């Protein structure tokens, strides 16, 4: 068969909101179109008829709000569509979107230096629901639920060459599905609440 084709368009911008470029704001819009995707017929032959598109918006913030306060944040909206072959069942719940692509996603991470030695921080990650692919499986989830995960952080600088760090993951001990396979019979559960203490030493 002939090669598949695609076209991509993207437009973005960046703004340094504070002096010395301490805080940067960025935004981008994009669209990608895939044409003549190779599909398999029921008799085992292949043909080119699949068309799909992805378009979205990404927003981000990165930098220092003050000399002690750092922040990183991002938000994205991604709209996917399978336009042909017309009537094809692409996902298990019958929607004409690309499987395993969340429509919404967001993240936030911030730290604050309470003293020259002690820093605290935390953040959250959001992932929208994932549509499972369709392969005729019966009795398995058609999609995974959206979820929030909250993490926390603290560090103490012992001296110029050593610091002690504490990370707590999934503070609320949220039960969630991180990923799922096409049939839904296998999935990867999200990591349960856990903590890690690290001693960082520089030589």
C-alpha positions as CSV (number, residue, x, y, z in Angstrom):
1,X,0.0,0.0,0.0
2,X,1.0,3.6,-0.4
3,X,2.5,5.5,2.5
4,X,0.2,7.1,5.1
5,X,0.2,10.9,5.2
6,X,-0.2,13.5,7.9
7,X,-0.3,17.3,8.3
8,X,0.5,19.2,11.4
9,X,-0.1,22.9,12.4
10,X,1.0,24.6,15.5
11,X,1.0,28.2,16.8
12,X,2.4,29.2,20.2
13,X,3.7,32.1,22.2
14,X,5.6,32.9,25.4
15,X,5.5,35.8,27.8
16,X,8.0,36.7,30.5
17,X,5.6,38.1,33.1
18,X,8.1,39.3,35.7
19,X,11.5,41.0,35.7
20,X,14.6,39.0,34.8
21,X,12.4,36.3,33.2
22,X,11.6,34.8,36.6
23,X,8.1,33.8,35.5
24,X,7.1,32.5,32.0
25,X,3.6,32.0,30.6
26,X,3.2,30.0,27.5
27,X,0.3,28.9,25.2
28,X,0.0,26.8,22.1
29,X,-2.7,25.6,19.8
30,X,-2.2,22.7,17.4
31,X,-3.9,20.4,14.9
32,X,-2.7,17.2,13.3
33,X,-4.5,15.4,10.6
34,X,-3.8,11.8,9.5
35,X,-5.1,10.7,6.1
36,X,-5.3,7.4,4.3
37,X,-4.5,5.3,7.3
38,X,-4.0,1.6,6.5
39,X,-6.9,-0.6,7.7
40,X,-7.5,-4.3,7.6
41,X,-10.5,-5.8,6.0
42,X,-12.4,-8.9,7.3
43,X,-10.8,-11.1,4.6
44,X,-7.3,-10.1,5.7
45,X,-6.5,-7.6,2.9
46,X,-5.4,-4.1,3.6
47,X,-6.7,-0.8,2.2
48,X,-6.2,3.0,2.8
49,X,-9.3,4.7,4.1
50,X,-8.8,5.7,7.7
51,X,-8.9,9.4,8.6
52,X,-8.4,10.9,12.1
53,X,-7.5,14.3,13.6
54,X,-6.2,15.7,16.9
55,X,-6.5,19.3,17.9
56,X,-5.8,20.9,21.2
57,X,-4.6,23.8,23.4
58,X,-1.8,23.8,25.9
59,X,-1.2,26.4,28.7
60,X,1.8,26.5,31.1
61,X,3.3,28.6,33.9
62,X,6.9,28.2,35.0
63,X,9.2,30.1,37.3
64,X,9.4,32.1,40.5
65,X,6.6,34.2,41.8
66,X,8.9,35.5,44.6
67,X,12.5,34.8,45.5
68,X,11.1,32.0,47.8
69,X,8.1,30.7,45.9
70,X,8.4,28.5,42.8
71,X,5.6,27.2,40.7
72,X,5.1,24.9,37.7
73,X,1.6,24.4,36.2
74,X,0.1,23.1,33.0
75,X,-3.3,22.5,31.4
76,X,-4.2,20.9,28.2
77,X,-7.4,20.2,26.2
78,X,-7.1,17.6,23.4
79,X,-10.0,16.8,21.1
80,X,-9.6,13.7,18.9
81,X,-11.8,12.4,16.2
82,X,-12.0,9.4,13.9
83,X,-13.9,10.5,10.8
84,X,-13.6,7.5,8.6
85,X,-14.3,4.7,7.9
86,X,-17.8,6.1,8.6
87,X,-19.6,4.1,11.2
88,X,-16.5,2.2,12.5
89,X,-16.6,1.3,16.2
90,X,-13.3,2.7,17.4
91,X,-13.9,2.6,21.2
92,X,-15.7,0.2,23.4
93,X,-18.4,2.8,24.3
94,X,-19.0,3.6,20.6
95,X,-17.6,7.1,20.6
96,X,-15.6,8.2,17.6
97,X,-12.4,9.4,19.4
98,X,-8.9,8.0,19.7
99,X,-8.6,5.4,22.4
100,X,-6.4,6.0,25.5
101,X,-6.2,9.8,25.0
102,X,-7.6,11.9,27.8
103,X,-9.5,15.0,26.7
104,X,-8.3,17.0,29.7
105,X,-5.1,16.9,31.7
106,X,-3.5,19.3,34.3
107,X,-0.7,19.5,36.7
108,X,0.5,21.8,39.4
109,X,3.7,21.8,41.5
110,X,4.8,24.5,43.9
111,X,7.5,24.9,46.6
112,X,8.0,27.6,49.2
113,X,11.3,28.2,51.0
114,X,10.2,28.8,54.7
115,X,13.8,29.4,55.7
116,X,17.2,29.2,54.1
117,X,17.3,25.5,55.1
118,X,13.7,24.4,55.1
119,X,11.5,24.1,52.0
120,X,8.0,22.6,51.7
121,X,5.9,22.0,48.6
122,X,3.2,20.0,47.0
123,X,1.0,19.6,43.9
124,X,-1.6,17.7,42.0
125,X,-2.0,15.9,38.8
126,X,-5.3,15.4,36.9
127,X,-6.0,13.0,34.1
128,X,-9.2,12.7,32.2
129,X,-11.0,9.5,31.5
130,X,-9.5,7.1,28.9
131,X,-11.7,5.4,26.3
132,X,-10.8,1.8,25.9
133,X,-10.4,0.4,22.4
134,X,-12.9,-2.0,20.9
135,X,-12.1,-5.6,20.3
136,X,-15.3,-7.4,21.2
137,X,-14.4,-8.1,24.8
138,X,-17.5,-8.5,27.0
139,X,-17.9,-7.6,30.7
140,X,-14.8,-5.3,31.0
141,X,-14.8,-1.5,31.6
142,X,-15.5,0.6,28.5
143,X,-13.4,3.5,30.0
144,X,-11.4,4.5,33.0
145,X,-12.5,7.2,35.3
146,X,-10.8,10.6,35.5
147,X,-8.7,11.1,38.7
148,X,-6.7,13.6,40.8
149,X,-3.5,12.6,42.6
150,X,-2.0,14.9,45.3
151,X,1.7,14.7,46.2
152,X,3.7,16.5,49.0
153,X,7.3,17.4,49.5
154,X,9.7,18.8,52.2
155,X,13.4,19.2,52.4
156,X,16.0,20.3,54.9
157,X,19.4,21.5,54.0
158,X,21.9,20.1,56.5
159,X,24.9,21.9,55.1
160,X,26.4,23.0,51.8
161,X,26.9,19.4,50.7
162,X,23.9,17.5,52.1
163,X,20.2,17.8,52.3
164,X,17.4,15.5,53.6
165,X,14.3,15.2,51.4
166,X,10.8,13.7,52.0
167,X,8.3,12.9,49.3
168,X,4.8,11.6,49.9
169,X,3.0,10.3,46.9
170,X,-0.8,10.0,46.5
171,X,-1.4,11.7,49.8
172,X,-5.2,11.0,49.8
173,X,-4.5,7.3,48.9
174,X,-6.7,7.6,45.9
175,X,-7.7,4.4,44.1
176,X,-7.4,4.9,40.3
177,X,-6.5,3.1,37.1
178,X,-3.3,4.5,35.5
179,X,-3.7,2.6,32.2
180,X,-5.8,-0.1,30.6
181,X,-5.2,-2.4,27.6
182,X,-7.5,-2.8,24.6
183,X,-9.7,-5.6,25.9
184,X,-9.9,-4.2,29.5
185,X,-8.8,-7.5,31.0
186,X,-5.5,-6.1,32.1
187,X,-4.9,-2.7,33.7
188,X,-2.2,-1.0,35.8
189,X,-3.5,0.4,39.1
190,X,-2.3,3.7,40.4
191,X,0.4,3.7,43.0
192,X,-1.0,3.7,46.5
193,X,0.0,6.2,49.1
194,X,3.7,5.9,49.9
195,X,6.6,8.0,51.2
196,X,10.3,8.2,50.4
197,X,13.1,9.7,52.5
198,X,16.3,10.6,50.5
199,X,19.6,11.9,51.7
200,X,21.3,13.9,48.9
201,X,25.1,14.3,49.2
202,X,27.3,16.3,46.9
203,X,31.0,15.4,46.5
